[in-house]
Amino acid sequence: MALTIVVRSGAGRAAPRITFDAPRIVIGRGEGCEVRLPDPSVSHRHASIRQRGAEYIVLDEGSANGTYVGPVRLSPQAPRVLRTGDLLRVGRVWLEATIEQTPPTANAPIATRELALSLIAEALAAEGSPASLTVTVSEGPGAGATLVVDMFERAYVVGRMKSADLNIEDPDLSRRHVEIVRRSDRVLVRDLGSKNGSQIGERRLATGEEAPWPKGTTLSIGKTKLVYVDPVGEALEELESAPDERIAESDFIDPPKGASEPTTEAPASPSLPSSGTRASPVASRPRRGARANRSGWTLTDVFVATLAIVVLGVSIAGLVWLMRNG
């Protein structure tokens, strides 16, 4: 049986999911994790899920903010059996585990990286910040023209052809000169048999060759020079290098709507953490529940207090009457 992990927090449209059929799946913020969550409340190596016979078990790997199955906080390295529909919380991020007979995700390492980038892109877009890799003509004919590369694995064509994704009226360009592809966190350039060739930095590409385009390097085609900016990749690098963000333990975070109810085989943890004050690119914002409102007055409290005041008033009136008629 394969294990599917669905990211329930921060999913603006369809919830991202990756299916694994592996003996160990590491969940965390760091590079190399199978489920990569770009949230500062998630430790670099937060938790792991392992196969044990026909079962899957989850363990906390000594994370800063703990691993929860529903309301239950796991002790570090204490295994707990996972069941289909269980909700996991790592830091402030909710995940759902599904055990099913389904093929694993192809190219899981690439899918993992693209998952993290997609989550950040959604968060940046929600804030109104630039959220797509953008290629710009920095020199030559059409200087200032831009190409937005907002899809993974799609080939964007650059050339003199009118229908090209980036059409540049440079007489030294071929009709279809190069194509640009974003794959995971890399940008790749393929020369399409251009007449005058293509060059990344000091390296000239062979016909049909696909080569990485490093950030900060110029792509030269004909009289045209291209550069790109990648706000999502930069945000991911910043989050990965940041220290763990400790979150408060005075509130609790509700499970996301539409997810399965968590199974509870042990008493609930006495206190569950909230997201604190810092916004997260992945997690849903916390909502205070009834347990967080312990200092407020309920209707019962008001009724009891009013009744006590009435009884006290009647007692005082009776005492005054006795003193006057005694």
Disulfide bonds with the S-S distance in Angstrom:
none
